């Protein structure tokens, strides 16, 4: 069988062609087992991440599958992990919940628009070979971002933990103010409210 050859100057358009011809039956079997194992973990996680982001749960399934396919075909490495993350979900929620109510059609439209814009920016940065800029982000910035995301996630779950009916949208201080206003409604004897998307 004739092997498909891409001129070196166009190789960046189809990076998967550098490793795809070397994939045989044994590699496919190992990849299938890895995909099955990853799906068992990632797909439920995607639903949870969609809920954190204020999106309908099915969008978590889309985010768990589509980016993985795109990253596998056009990423710079065949050994990678891609998909939704808690930090990205929190950033999306905190950016859009002040504009539209989470879960509404307007919110979904804004989220899709924002993710398309971010994708185009990442594509432009990738084509410009500016990925090396990540090396200049200090560890302290990464730790601060992660800690901030954890605090925001915890604050968003206060209404579920204490069984309160309150708005958990907006910034961290807005959520804490709302919780303070409803703190008198906490009743330890009352069963928790049914879980709903944030």
C-alpha positions in Angstrom: 0.0 0.0 0.0 1.4 3.4 -1.0 2.1 5.6 2.0 0.7 9.1 1.9 3.4 11.7 2.0 3.0 15.4 2.9 5.7 17.9 2.0 7.5 19.2 5.1 6.3 22.8 4.6 2.7 21.6 4.9 3.2 19.1 7.7 1.9 21.5 10.3 -1.5 21.3 8.6 -1.8 17.5 9.3 0.6 16.7 12.3 -1.2 13.3 12.8 0.3 12.0 9.6 3.7 11.8 11.3 2.4 9.1 13.6 -0.7 7.7 12.0 1.0 5.4 9.5 2.9 3.7 12.3 -0.3 2.7 14.1 -0.9 -1.1 13.8 -3.2 -3.7 15.3 -1.5 -3.9 18.6 -1.5 -0.1 19.0 -5.2 0.1 18.1 -6.0 -2.6 20.8 -4.0 -0.7 23.4 -5.5 2.6 22.3 -9.0 1.1 22.5 -8.5 0.0 26.1 -7.1 3.4 27.0 -10.0 5.1 25.4 -12.5 2.9 27.2 -10.8 3.5 30.6 -10.6 7.2 29.9 -14.2 7.4 28.9 -15.4 5.8 32.1 -13.6 8.6 34.1 -13.9 11.6 31.8 -17.5 11.4 30.7 -19.0 11.6 34.2 -16.4 14.2 35.0 -17.5 16.2 32.0 -21.1 16.2 33.2 -19.9 17.6 36.6 -17.8 20.2 34.9 -20.8 21.3 32.8 -22.8 21.7 36.0 -20.0 23.8 37.6 -19.9 26.0 34.5 -23.7 26.5 34.7 -24.3 24.7 31.4 -26.7 21.8 30.7 -25.1 18.4 31.5 -25.0 17.2 27.8 -22.5 20.0 27.0 -20.1 18.2 29.4 -20.3 15.1 27.2 -19.5 17.2 24.1 -16.6 18.8 25.9 -15.3 15.5 26.9 -15.3 14.0 23.4 -14.8 16.7 20.7 -11.6 18.4 22.2 -10.0 15.0 22.7 -10.5 14.1 19.0 -9.2 17.5 17.8 -6.2 17.4 20.2 -5.3 13.9 19.1 -5.3 14.8 15.4 -3.8 18.3 15.6 -1.9 18.3 18.9 1.9 18.5 19.1 2.1 15.1 20.9 0.4 11.7 20.5 0.6 11.3 24.3 -1.7 13.8 25.8 -4.7 14.5 28.0 -7.3 16.9 26.9 -10.8 17.9 27.8 -12.7 20.1 30.3 -11.2 21.1 33.6 -12.6 22.5 36.9 -10.6 25.7 36.5 -12.0 26.4 33.0 -15.5 25.6 34.2 -15.2 28.1 37.1 -13.7 30.8 34.9 -16.6 30.4 32.4 -19.2 30.5 35.2 -17.7 33.5 36.9 -17.3 35.5 33.6 -20.8 34.8 32.3 -23.0 34.4 35.4 -23.0 38.2 36.0 -24.4 38.7 32.4 -27.0 35.9 32.1 -28.7 33.3 34.3 -26.8 30.0 34.2 -28.6 27.3 32.2 -30.7 29.7 30.2 -30.5 29.8 26.3 -28.8 33.2 26.5 -26.2 31.8 28.9 -25.5 28.9 26.6 -25.2 31.2 23.6 -22.7 33.4 25.4 -20.7 30.4 26.6 -20.5 29.0 23.0 -19.5 32.4 21.7 -16.8 32.8 24.4 -15.4 29.3 23.8 -15.2 29.9 20.1 -13.4 33.2 20.6 -10.9 31.5 23.0 -10.4 28.6 20.5 -9.6 31.1 17.7 -7.1 32.9 20.0 -5.4 29.7 20.9 -5.3 28.6 17.3 -3.7 32.0 16.4 -1.1 31.7 19.2 -0.4 28.1 18.2 0.2 29.0 14.6 2.5 31.9 15.7 4.5 29.3 17.8 3.9 31.3 21.0 3.4 28.3 23.3 6.8 28.9 24.8 5.2 31.9 26.7 3.7 29.5 29.1 7.2 28.8 30.5 7.3 32.4 31.8 4.2 32.0 34.0 5.5 31.7 37.5 4.5 28.8 39.8 3.0 31.3 42.2 0.5 32.5 39.6 -0.6 28.9 38.9 -1.0 28.2 42.6 -3.0 31.4 43.1 -5.3 30.6 40.2 -5.9 27.0 41.4 -6.6 28.2 45.0 -9.0 30.9 43.7 -10.8 28.3 41.6 -11.1 26.0 44.6 -12.6 28.8 46.8 -15.1 29.8 44.1 -16.2 26.1 43.7 -16.6 25.7 47.4 -18.7 29.0 47.7 -20.9 27.9 44.8 -21.8 24.7 46.7 -22.8 26.5 49.9 -26.4 26.6 48.9 -26.5 22.9 48.2 -24.6 22.0 51.4 -26.9 24.0 53.7 -30.1 23.5 51.7 -30.7 27.1 50.9 -32.6 28.7 48.0 -30.2 31.5 46.9 -28.5 32.9 43.8 -25.0 31.4 43.6 -24.1 33.4 40.5 -21.6 36.3 40.3 -18.3 36.9 42.0 -17.0 35.3 45.2 -18.0 38.2 47.4 -21.5 38.3 45.9 -22.0 34.6 46.7 -20.8 35.2 50.3 -23.1 38.2 50.7 -26.1 36.1 49.5 -25.1 33.3 51.8 -25.0 35.7 54.8 -28.4 37.1 54.0 -29.9 33.6 53.9 -27.9 32.1 56.8 -30.8 32.5 59.2 -32.8 30.1 57.0 -30.5 27.2 57.8 -32.4 24.4 59.5 -30.4 21.3 60.5 -33.6 19.2 60.8 -34.8 20.0 57.3 -33.8 17.5 54.6 -31.6 19.0 51.8 -33.1 20.5 48.7 -32.9 18.4 45.5 -29.7 19.1 43.6 -30.0 21.5 40.7 -27.5 23.0 38.3 -25.7 26.0 39.7 
